[in-house]
Amino acid sequence: MAMQWYVLRVQSNREDSVKESLEKRVKMAALEARIAQIIVPSEQVTEIRGGKKRVVERKIYPGYIMVQMDLDDETWFLVRETAGIGDFVGAHLKPVPMKDREVEKMLGQLASHSEEPKLKIDFKVGDTVKIKEGPFENFDGVVEEVIPSKGLVRVVVTIFGRATRVELEYWKLEAV
């Protein structure tokens, strides 16, 4: 039987430790040939907090890990009895493997995210925001455009009864 990818529900924020625990159990049971890969899909994201820029790792699918394995009773039991793993995703009592196109998409996402961290901007066009810093501090506005490549957000602010466009760094804004 060919190896297939399965999705496992795990305790949220413990994906990495559950992965390590499962890897140790696989090694102890000498099942490396039947459980090939265990992946926690994540990406590098640039955040700015307190005016400081830093790169953090963010889980693409929080609460889930992906496992490439040859499913039989022995491997199923080993995975299910690992601390922190809830269950396989799929039909009741029968794990459902991921479709080939889903696997290609997931592995493609991981490959594209490993190159360069992207900027995490939580605003979208039409959002109402409040300006936290600068000459327009405490003014409310509406997001007109988000420019992720530069980390800027174009906001329309009403000043003295007139709509004025202002370009601000995204960390100077907060959602209302």
N, C-alpha and C positions, 0 to 999 in steps of 0.2 A: 504494500500500500504506500502511495506517495505521501510525502509530508505536506500538510496543509496548515494555513494560518488560522488561529482561533483567537477570539477576544475574551479576556477575563475581567470580571469586575473585581476591583480591589479596594481596600480602604483608601479613601481620599487623602492626599498629602503623604501617603506612605508607599507610593508606587515604586520608588527606587529601592527602598529597604525590602519590599516584598519580592522585587526582581532578584536582588542579591540572595535572599533566603531560598527562593526557588532554584536559582543556579547552584547553590550549595547542595541542596537536596538531590538535584539531578546528578551532580558529580559523585555524591556519596552512594547513590543507587546505581552508578555506572550506566546511565541512560543517555549519555551525550549523543549517541548515534540516533536516538529516536526523538529527542527534544533538541532541535538544532539551535534556534535563536529565541531570545526573550528580549522584547523591545519595549521601552517606555517612550512613545513618540513625544519629542519636545523640540522647541525652537529657541534661538537666541533672540532676545528682544532688548532694545535700548530704552531705558527709562530715565527720566530726570526727576529726582526727588530732592527737595531742599536746594535746588539750583545746581545739584551735582549730577553729572551724567554717568550712568553705569549700565553694564550689560548683565542681564539676568536670564536664567533659563526658565521658560514657561512651558508647561505641559500642554500639548495640543489637545489631548483627550484626558482631562483629569478624571481619576477614578478607574482607569482602564489600562491594561497592558496587553501586548500582542505576543503570542507564542506560536512559533512554527514547530509543529510536532507531528509524529505518527500516532494517531489516537488509538489506543487500545485500553483494556481494563487496567493494566499496570501503570501506564502513563497518566490516564485519567485520575486514578486514585492518588498518585503522587502529587499531581497538581492540586486536586481538590483538598487534600489534607495539609497543604502548606498554609501556615499562619498568615492571615491578612487577605487571603483570596476568598472572595465570596462565592462565585460560580462562573461557569462559562456563559457567554451570551448566546442565546438561541432558544429553540423550542424547549419545552419542559422536559427535563431529564435527558435530552439528547443534544449535545453541542453541535452547533451549525458552523461549518468552516466559512471563512470570508471568501467572497467571490474574487476571481483573479483580478478584475479591474479595480476592486477596492484595495487589494494588496499593492498593485502597481501605483495607485494614487497615494497610498500611505508611504510607501518606500520613496516615491518621487518627492513627496513633501519633505521627508527627512533629508534627502539629498540636497534639495534647494535651500533648506533652512540652515544647513551646516556651513554655507559659504560666508555670509556676512549678516550680522545682526540687523534686524529691521526695527524701525521706530514704532513704538506703540502709542498711537494717538486714538483716544477713546471717543472723539467727537465725530459727528457726521453732519452733513448739510441739514439745516433746519433746527438743530438743537439750540436751546436757549442756554446761554452761558453767562457767568459773572467774571469780570476781570479782577484778578487778585493783586496785580502789581502794575506799576508804571503810572503814566499821567492819567489813564482812564480807570484807575482803581475804583472798585465798587460800582462801576457801570454795568448794566445788563445789556446783552446783545444777542444777535442770532447768527449762527454759523452760516456763512455764505459759501465758503470753499475750504477744503483741507488740502494742504500741500505737504504730504509726508516726506518727500525727498529733502525738503528744507526744514521740516519740523515746525512749519508755520500754519496758522489758521487765520483765514480772513473772516472778520466779524463785522456785522453792520450794527453800529451803535447810534442811538438817538441822542444828539447833543443840541441843546437849545432848540428843540423841535425839528431838527434836520437829521436825516439819516446819513451817517458818515461811515465809510469803509475804513477798517483798521486792520493791519496785519500784525499778529502777535505770535510769539513763541507759544506752543501749546501748553507748556507748564505754567504759564501765567493765567490760565483759565481754569474754571471749575464748573461742572454741570450744575444747573439750577433745578 
